[in-house]
């Protein structure tokens, strides 16, 4: 129900979901893990879902802190995304930079 409500709000322009793909994916994964745990009554799914929820919560706290701190400081203090060594530029942007 919440996912459908979020899609309706995003489709009508109330929510900007252009950069929320990983967040939505993590929420759906948690929802599926904990939902299947309840259906199958498998204790290991409860453990995996709980640990994934803790990790997701920590990443959400970091992301929201980065946005808040960067906005208040007026510059980039914390990177808003964890990139694992990859650049945050799009392939089109990298190609345009190479042409210069």
C-alpha positions, 0 to 999 in steps of 0.5 A: 500500500505504501509503495503504491501511494509513493508511486502515485505521489511521484507520478503526480509530481508531489515527490521527486523520486529521480534519485531515490531508486536505491532507497526504494529498492532497499525498502522493497527488499526489506519489505519482501524479506520480512514479509516472507519471514512472516509467511514462511515462518523461517527464523533466518529470514527474520535475522537477515531482514533485521540486519538489512534493516539496521544497515539500511537505517544507518545508511539513511542516517548518514545520507540525511546527515550529509544533506543537512550538513552540506546544506548548512555549511554551503559546501560539500563536507560529507559526500551525499553518496557512498560511491565505492571508488567510482565517479558520480558523473554520468557516462555522457558527462565523462564523454563531454569532459574527454572532448574538451 
